[in-house]
């Protein structure tokens, strides 16, 4: 693994006043961008979740800046003071790891800064959800990020049942101690769907496993994982319609359409040949007329 070994000083050109959203590494410190380093060097201070975590990153980069604790539990007056300071200061917002606001604190600060007319700049960078998605091998032409799954069993099952109706890859964050329970819930609520577990992303022991949720649950029961995890559920697998299913679909379509149109509708839904479906539609129409 490559690690950044920057020794930059703080003599960077000053930034214009405003709010700068800066993504930080999710594991490998080499993933900090040159633009992020330049912005951290030129800012007047950094708002962060944990000053100890951000302090270590800045020390690694050879940068010294005032650090202000900011998270979603910060009081309204603290947020107001921070926004007011942006009239004359360049303030960087970071999370402990990855892109701020992606299942991390910050959206209230951004909303209030924009409402106050403060310029807001977002710098792209590391994001665990995107890294996990690209590693998983699951379809990624469309996906939905849904943050952390609920802690309580019923709430977890309910949200999975709700989101299972969406025909796309679902992306969650999860913790090691809760992973097995979540995999068991997925097996019960989303049967037949591929699942991927991506962990230790960008680190030396990076691991990504894709398969059936009950098989993955058995593996992680025997090898309990640590840290935060990206948990992905693939879209529903298309099931070939049976002859009975096709007849039902054709009858429903024939209730308001001509046989040719009914065949076209069912062909699109099932992938079957339109000519075959048209012939069957004519047979069913004849049966329906004699009933």
VENKAPE-V218046 format. One line per field, one symbol per residue. psi: psi as a letter, one per 20 degrees, with the letter a starting at -180 (. if undefined). burial: 1 if it has 9 or more other ideal C-beta (glycine too) atoms within 8 Angstrom, else 0. A space follows every 10 residues. Layout:
psi: ???
burial: ???
This chain:
psi: pppplqlqak kqqqqqqapo opprqifoii jpqhhgghgh hirirpprgo hgghhgghgh ikppqppppp aiiqqghggg hgghhihiqo pppqrhpbpq inkrqhhhgg ghgghjjppp pppqbqohgg ggghhhjqpj hprppjbqqq gqgghghghg hghhipmrpp prqqqghigg hghhhghhhl qjpqqpoprk pjrhkppopp bqhhghgggi hhmprraqqp pqprrqpppp prhggggghg gghihjrrhg ggggghghhi jrphgghggh hhghggghhi .
burial: 0001000100 0000101111 1111111111 1110011111 1111111110 1011101101 1010101111 0001000111 0110110011 1111111111 1101110011 0111010101 0010111110 1110110111 0011110010 0000111111 1011000111 1111110111 1111111011 0011111111 1110010101 0011011011 0000100111 1111100000 1000111011 1011001010 1111111001 0101001101 1101100100 0
